[in-house]
Amino acid sequence: MTASETSGPTVGVVVLTMGDREDELRTLLDSVNAQEGAPATVVVLGQGVKLPALPTWVAAVELPENLGIPGGRNAGVQWLREHGGVDIVLVLDDDGLLPRTDTLQLVCGAFTKNPSLGIVAFRIVDEQGLTQRRHVPRLGGSDPTVSGPVTTFLGGAHAIRMTVIDEVGDFPAPFFYAHEETDFAWRALDAGWDIDYRADLLLRHPRTAASRHAVYYRNTGRNRVWLAKRHLPAILVPIYLATWAAYTITQRPPLSGLRSWWAGFFEGVRVSCPPRQPMRWRTVWRMTRLGRPPII
């Protein structure tokens, strides 16, 4: 009998940082340290930067370059594997914090209760306790206080069963930024795992706009194409891309943003991002029943 079978699942926390949020990072780590129950293994990875002094219970890893969000997470998972391994990988933004002290216990309880649960999505709230519409992983940004099964998850706060990563593979490093979570989620769903959004699992995070990132529009356009080409049945690829192109235009982004989006879109058409592993039609139907068919 393993330690996890006798004392509950073990948790590893992965935090990526660019070195410009030292105060926020310390606040996040304090909130992790305040969690009830068995302590988590925590690793902070500097993306091509020198890390500040960190508490002795935190592992500090300085990557030689910025690997992007998916590449950095993969490096964090690999570090956890090489240092004893864990049952659950918890990924947190370096400028967030856990306002509750029982969050890790709730996460462990969720995975223990449901053996088919592969991914848990947190609810992200701002300083006033409100959730931005784009942070609700359901169509239309419906009531953020309602938990339930979903088809994707937010990168800023989520937990993944390590056996899911072992089965479906790493985050797609070539994406660098944008939609890497959806790529992973689609593979997990196709492998038969569940994804749950839990409104009681909170990450407090400053209210921000996704477009604050310089690469937002280009990477969004490119990675949508890669996502479709990698995972959708051939007949759904043009439908998915046409839907997202129409949606992007209706959002009326700035002209410079729209130009970047289209540049990324056509880059995704020209450049391949293997492997191609189209999901099964039963997964398409499952996602449709969950309220988000893979055409939007």
Disulfide bonds with the S-S distance in Angstrom:
none
